[in-house]
Amino acid sequence: IGLPNAGKSTLISVLSAARPKIADYPFTTLVPNLGVVKYQDFKSIVIADIPGLIEGAHKGSGLGFQFLRHVERTSILLHLVDVSDIAEGDPVKNFEKINRELELYSPELMKKPLAVVGTKLDIQGDGKRLAKLTRYCKNKKYDFFPVCAVTGDGIKKLLRYLGKKVEEFKG
């Protein structure tokens, strides 16, 4: 989950064989994309790339209702936040904005395990946005994974985490 252009489609294309449309403009993804991710020998999980959510999604703004229903069926939420210098808005406020939409749609969503993924490390600039989000996640005790889908930085650590969480959920 995340704002438009947070890197959701790029990440699913790196983690799986899914090939969603990827472009540098908002709302490139108009339908959810599913991908199968192998995380251990003979074990896999299905991940969903949900189109970007915007403020007011819980009221149906953008394509809100259509996609928030898909979020309800997940076992863990990966919240992607763009930490690049070209991203609009403050990364912490962007994160909180989407969480507020999730909670307004269904307070049950906030009971799901949640991890934060800081994306686009390859264009993070001076790193202030990444540092701010890192501190915030540490203070709030959110699991945090800085990644770069283009270079692969942080991807293996994220996959290990997802596999572990899915095993806990099944157990």
Secondary structure as UniProt FT lines:
FT   TURN            4..5
FT   HELIX           8..15
FT   TURN            26..27
FT   STRAND          33..40
FT   TURN            41..42
FT   STRAND          43..49
FT   TURN            55..56
FT   HELIX           57..59
FT   TURN            62..63
FT   HELIX           64..72
FT   STRAND          77..82
FT   TURN            85..86
FT   HELIX           91..105
FT   HELIX           107..111
FT   STRAND          114..119
FT   HELIX           121..123
FT   TURN            125..126
FT   HELIX           128..140
FT   STRAND          143..146
FT   TURN            149..151
FT   TURN            153..154
FT   HELIX           155..170
//
